[in-house]
Amino acid sequence: MPAGLVEVGVIRRPHGVKGDTYIDLITDREDRLAVGSRLWANGQWRTLASSKRLPQRWLAHFVGFDDRTAVESLTNAVLFAEPIDDPDALWVHQLLNAEVVEANGTSRGRCIGVLANPAHDILELDTGALVPITFVVSCIDGVITIDPPDGLFDLDS
């Protein structure tokens, strides 16, 4: 796999007999499934010929997969894509293992996970603390700067 790719989804089971398949997208960037997008799956670049948003997933068709038998070979393949250069976005791969520091310089530990939450994602720290992503001010060079409200870390002490 080419270096630097990020996981964006998973190809699921085929739909119908003409090569369509379901995709579970794990990013909120729906442009990842735009017609013509290149995605890495099963050791090769795949190009999207069409895609359609359904209530809980996507229905897509890849170039060169024109029947059910062909697209079955992609079932459960993880989809990867090149990172998007968006200075206003926070990416999970940038947050993981980064040091978490308050704006006043107080170190709070390392980010060991990002928990999906309906309101806002939550940083999970190696100290056991949980920090809503809304308190992140910046993430530069492996350091996450946060501006938490008073009392957020009181349970940890």
Phi and psi in degrees as GROMACS dihedral restraints (atoms count N, CA, C in turn):
[ dihedral_restraints ]
;  ai    aj    ak    al  type     phi  dphi    fc
    3     4     5     6     1   -60.2    20    10
    4     5     6     7     1   144.1    20    10
    6     7     8     9     1   -68.0    20    10
    7     8     9    10     1   148.3    20    10
    9    10    11    12     1    88.0    20    10
   10    11    12    13     1    -0.5    20    10
   12    13    14    15     1   -73.4    20    10
   13    14    15    16     1   152.5    20    10
   15    16    17    18     1  -117.8    20    10
   16    17    18    19     1   146.6    20    10
   18    19    20    21     1   -73.0    20    10
   19    20    21    22     1   131.9    20    10
   21    22    23    24     1  -124.6    20    10
   22    23    24    25     1   -13.9    20    10
   24    25    26    27     1   176.9    20    10
   25    26    27    28     1  -174.1    20    10
   27    28    29    30     1  -138.9    20    10
   28    29    30    31     1   133.8    20    10
   30    31    32    33     1   -79.7    20    10
   31    32    33    34     1   131.6    20    10
   33    34    35    36     1  -105.9    20    10
   34    35    36    37     1  -149.7    20    10
   36    37    38    39     1   -73.7    20    10
   37    38    39    40     1   155.8    20    10
   39    40    41    42     1   -65.3    20    10
   40    41    42    43     1   158.0    20    10
   42    43    44    45     1  -127.4    20    10
   43    44    45    46     1   117.5    20    10
   45    46    47    48     1    75.1    20    10
   46    47    48    49     1  -162.4    20    10
   48    49    50    51     1  -114.8    20    10
   49    50    51    52     1     1.6    20    10
   51    52    53    54     1  -103.2    20    10
   52    53    54    55     1    15.0    20    10
   54    55    56    57     1    95.7    20    10
   55    56    57    58     1     7.0    20    10
   57    58    59    60     1   -77.9    20    10
   58    59    60    61     1   152.8    20    10
   60    61    62    63     1  -146.6    20    10
   61    62    63    64     1   155.3    20    10
   63    64    65    66     1   -85.5    20    10
   64    65    66    67     1   146.5    20    10
   66    67    68    69     1  -131.5    20    10
   67    68    69    70     1   133.1    20    10
   69    70    71    72     1   -98.5    20    10
   70    71    72    73     1   113.3    20    10
   72    73    74    75     1   -87.4    20    10
   73    74    75    76     1   132.6    20    10
   75    76    77    78     1  -108.8    20    10
   76    77    78    79     1    17.7    20    10
   78    79    80    81     1  -126.8    20    10
   79    80    81    82     1   157.1    20    10
   81    82    83    84     1   -89.5    20    10
   82    83    84    85     1     3.7    20    10
   84    85    86    87     1   -89.6    20    10
   85    86    87    88     1    87.4    20    10
   87    88    89    90     1   -64.8    20    10
   88    89    90    91     1   -19.0    20    10
   90    91    92    93     1   -64.2    20    10
   91    92    93    94     1   -13.0    20    10
   93    94    95    96     1   -60.9    20    10
   94    95    96    97     1   -25.3    20    10
   96    97    98    99     1  -108.7    20    10
   97    98    99   100     1    25.8    20    10
   99   100   101   102     1   -69.9    20    10
  100   101   102   103     1   149.1    20    10
  102   103   104   105     1   -56.7    20    10
  103   104   105   106     1   131.9    20    10
  105   106   107   108     1    94.0    20    10
  106   107   108   109     1    -9.0    20    10
  108   109   110   111     1   -64.0    20    10
  109   110   111   112     1   143.7    20    10
  111   112   113   114     1  -103.7    20    10
  112   113   114   115     1   128.3    20    10
  114   115   116   117     1  -129.0    20    10
  115   116   117   118     1   143.1    20    10
  117   118   119   120     1   -91.5    20    10
  118   119   120   121     1   124.5    20    10
  120   121   122   123     1  -150.4    20    10
  121   122   123   124     1   135.9    20    10
  123   124   125   126     1    52.2    20    10
  124   125   126   127     1    41.5    20    10
  126   127   128   129     1    81.3    20    10
  127   128   129   130     1     9.9    20    10
  129   130   131   132     1  -146.7    20    10
  130   131   132   133     1   158.3    20    10
  132   133   134   135     1   -76.0    20    10
  133   134   135   136     1   135.6    20    10
  135   136   137   138     1  -120.8    20    10
  136   137   138   139     1   139.9    20    10
  138   139   140   141     1  -110.3    20    10
  139   140   141   142     1   134.0    20    10
  141   142   143   144     1   -80.5    20    10
  142   143   144   145     1   124.6    20    10
  144   145   146   147     1   -88.0    20    10
  145   146   147   148     1   -32.1    20    10
  147   148   149   150     1  -161.2    20    10
  148   149   150   151     1   157.4    20    10
  150   151   152   153     1  -155.3    20    10
  151   152   153   154     1   150.9    20    10
  153   154   155   156     1  -145.0    20    10
  154   155   156   157     1   130.5    20    10
  156   157   158   159     1   -76.4    20    10
  157   158   159   160     1   128.6    20    10
  159   160   161   162     1  -110.0    20    10
  160   161   162   163     1   172.8    20    10
  162   163   164   165     1   -55.1    20    10
  163   164   165   166     1   -39.4    20    10
  165   166   167   168     1  -122.6    20    10
  166   167   168   169     1    -2.8    20    10
  168   169   170   171     1  -161.6    20    10
  169   170   171   172     1  -168.6    20    10
  171   172   173   174     1  -118.2    20    10
  172   173   174   175     1   151.9    20    10
  174   175   176   177     1  -113.4    20    10
  175   176   177   178     1   125.1    20    10
  177   178   179   180     1  -136.1    20    10
  178   179   180   181     1   161.8    20    10
  180   181   182   183     1  -135.8    20    10
  181   182   183   184     1   126.7    20    10
  183   184   185   186     1   -97.0    20    10
  184   185   186   187     1   143.4    20    10
  186   187   188   189     1   -57.5    20    10
  187   188   189   190     1   131.6    20    10
  189   190   191   192     1    88.9    20    10
  190   191   192   193     1    -2.4    20    10
  192   193   194   195     1  -115.1    20    10
  193   194   195   196     1    84.3    20    10
  195   196   197   198     1  -103.6    20    10
  196   197   198   199     1     8.9    20    10
  198   199   200   201     1  -148.6    20    10
  199   200   201   202     1   167.5    20    10
  201   202   203   204     1   -59.5    20    10
  202   203   204   205     1   -42.4    20    10
  204   205   206   207     1   -61.0    20    10
  205   206   207   208     1   -42.3    20    10
  207   208   209   210     1   -64.3    20    10
  208   209   210   211     1   -45.8    20    10
  210   211   212   213     1   -75.4    20    10
  211   212   213   214     1   -18.7    20    10
  213   214   215   216     1   -60.0    20    10
  214   215   216   217     1   -27.7    20    10
  216   217   218   219     1   -67.1    20    10
  217   218   219   220     1   -15.5    20    10
  219   220   221   222     1   -97.5    20    10
  220   221   222   223     1    -2.7    20    10
  222   223   224   225     1   -55.4    20    10
  223   224   225   226     1   129.0    20    10
  225   226   227   228     1    68.1    20    10
  226   227   228   229     1    15.4    20    10
  228   229   230   231     1   -75.3    20    10
  229   230   231   232     1   137.5    20    10
  231   232   233   234     1   -79.7    20    10
  232   233   234   235     1   137.6    20    10
  234   235   236   237     1   -99.8    20    10
  235   236   237   238     1   132.8    20    10
  237   238   239   240     1  -122.9    20    10
  238   239   240   241     1   154.8    20    10
  240   241   242   243     1  -145.6    20    10
  241   242   243   244     1   165.8    20    10
  243   244   245   246     1   -71.7    20    10
  244   245   246   247     1   146.1    20    10
  246   247   248   249     1   -61.5    20    10
  247   248   249   250     1   149.1    20    10
  249   250   251   252     1   -96.5    20    10
  250   251   252   253     1   132.0    20    10
  252   253   254   255     1   -84.8    20    10
  253   254   255   256     1    96.7    20    10
  255   256   257   258     1  -133.6    20    10
  256   257   258   259     1   102.7    20    10
  258   259   260   261     1   -63.8    20    10
  259   260   261   262     1   -18.1    20    10
  261   262   263   264     1   -91.2    20    10
  262   263   264   265     1    -4.2    20    10
  264   265   266   267     1   -99.0    20    10
  265   266   267   268     1   148.5    20    10
  267   268   269   270     1  -106.2    20    10
  268   269   270   271     1   130.7    20    10
  270   271   272   273     1  -113.1    20    10
  271   272   273   274     1   138.8    20    10
  273   274   275   276     1   -54.9    20    10
  274   275   276   277     1   -43.4    20    10
  276   277   278   279     1   -63.0    20    10
  277   278   279   280     1   -23.2    20    10
  279   280   281   282     1   -81.7    20    10
  280   281   282   283     1   -29.0    20    10
  282   283   284   285     1   -80.3    20    10
  283   284   285   286     1   -36.7    20    10
  285   286   287   288     1   -61.6    20    10
  286   287   288   289     1   132.7    20    10
  288   289   290   291     1    70.0    20    10
  289   290   291   292     1     6.5    20    10
  291   292   293   294     1   -80.2    20    10
  292   293   294   295     1   148.1    20    10
  294   295   296   297     1   -76.5    20    10
  295   296   297   298     1   137.0    20    10
  297   298   299   300     1  -104.6    20    10
  298   299   300   301     1   122.3    20    10
  300   301   302   303     1  -132.2    20    10
  301   302   303   304     1   135.8    20    10
  303   304   305   306     1   -71.5    20    10
  304   305   306   307     1   160.1    20    10
  306   307   308   309     1   -58.4    20    10
  307   308   309   310     1   -27.8    20    10
  309   310   311   312     1   -83.4    20    10
  310   311   312   313     1     0.3    20    10
  312   313   314   315     1   101.2    20    10
  313   314   315   316     1    -6.7    20    10
  315   316   317   318     1   -68.9    20    10
  316   317   318   319     1   122.8    20    10
  318   319   320   321     1   -79.4    20    10
  319   320   321   322     1   136.1    20    10
  321   322   323   324     1  -116.8    20    10
  322   323   324   325     1     0.9    20    10
  324   325   326   327     1   117.8    20    10
  325   326   327   328     1  -163.9    20    10
  327   328   329   330     1  -112.4    20    10
  328   329   330   331     1   148.2    20    10
  330   331   332   333     1   -80.1    20    10
  331   332   333   334     1   118.4    20    10
  333   334   335   336     1  -107.7    20    10
  334   335   336   337     1    -6.9    20    10
  336   337   338   339     1  -169.5    20    10
  337   338   339   340     1   160.1    20    10
  339   340   341   342     1  -124.4    20    10
  340   341   342   343     1   116.0    20    10
  342   343   344   345     1   -92.8    20    10
  343   344   345   346     1   128.7    20    10
  345   346   347   348     1   -71.5    20    10
  346   347   348   349     1   132.1    20    10
  348   349   350   351     1  -141.7    20    10
  349   350   351   352     1   138.7    20    10
  351   352   353   354     1   -56.5    20    10
  352   353   354   355     1   -38.4    20    10
  354   355   356   357     1   -78.0    20    10
  355   356   357   358     1   -57.1    20    10
  357   358   359   360     1  -153.1    20    10
  358   359   360   361     1   145.7    20    10
  360   361   362   363     1   -62.3    20    10
  361   362   363   364     1   157.4    20    10
  363   364   365   366     1  -126.8    20    10
  364   365   366   367     1   131.2    20    10
  366   367   368   369     1   -78.5    20    10
  367   368   369   370     1   130.5    20    10
  369   370   371   372     1  -103.3    20    10
  370   371   372   373     1   121.5    20    10
  372   373   374   375     1   -97.7    20    10
  373   374   375   376     1   157.0    20    10
  375   376   377   378     1   -65.6    20    10
  376   377   378   379     1   -13.6    20    10
  378   379   380   381     1   -85.3    20    10
  379   380   381   382     1    -6.9    20    10
  381   382   383   384     1    96.7    20    10
  382   383   384   385     1    -9.7    20    10
  384   385   386   387     1   -72.4    20    10
  385   386   387   388     1   151.0    20    10
  387   388   389   390     1  -119.2    20    10
  388   389   390   391     1   131.2    20    10
  390   391   392   393     1  -127.3    20    10
  391   392   393   394     1   115.0    20    10
  393   394   395   396     1   -58.3    20    10
  394   395   396   397     1   138.9    20    10
  396   397   398   399     1   -64.2    20    10
  397   398   399   400     1   -16.8    20    10
  399   400   401   402     1   -64.7    20    10
  400   401   402   403     1   -17.2    20    10
  402   403   404   405     1   -91.0    20    10
  403   404   405   406     1    -0.4    20    10
  405   406   407   408     1   -76.9    20    10
  406   407   408   409     1   126.6    20    10
  408   409   410   411     1   -93.9    20    10
  409   410   411   412     1   -40.7    20    10
  411   412   413   414     1  -159.4    20    10
  412   413   414   415     1   163.3    20    10
  414   415   416   417     1  -140.8    20    10
  415   416   417   418     1   100.7    20    10
  417   418   419   420     1  -131.9    20    10
  418   419   420   421     1   127.5    20    10
  420   421   422   423     1    51.1    20    10
  421   422   423   424     1    46.6    20    10
  423   424   425   426     1    77.3    20    10
  424   425   426   427     1    14.3    20    10
  426   427   428   429     1  -126.2    20    10
  427   428   429   430     1   121.6    20    10
  429   430   431   432     1   -97.2    20    10
  430   431   432   433     1   120.3    20    10
  432   433   434   435     1   -98.3    20    10
  433   434   435   436     1   129.6    20    10
  435   436   437   438     1  -121.5    20    10
  436   437   438   439     1   156.5    20    10
  438   439   440   441     1  -128.9    20    10
  439   440   441   442     1    76.8    20    10
  441   442   443   444     1   -79.8    20    10
  442   443   444   445     1   157.9    20    10
  444   445   446   447     1   -73.6    20    10
  445   446   447   448     1   158.6    20    10
  447   448   449   450     1   -57.3    20    10
  448   449   450   451     1   137.5    20    10
  450   451   452   453     1    93.3    20    10
  451   452   453   454     1    -7.8    20    10
  453   454   455   456     1   -60.1    20    10
  454   455   456   457     1   -35.6    20    10
  456   457   458   459     1  -101.8    20    10
  457   458   459   460     1     9.2    20    10
  459   460   461   462     1   -61.6    20    10
  460   461   462   463     1   -34.9    20    10
  462   463   464   465     1   -68.5    20    10
  463   464   465   466     1   -22.5    20    10
  465   466   467   468     1   -77.7    20    10
  466   467   468   469     1   -21.2    20    10
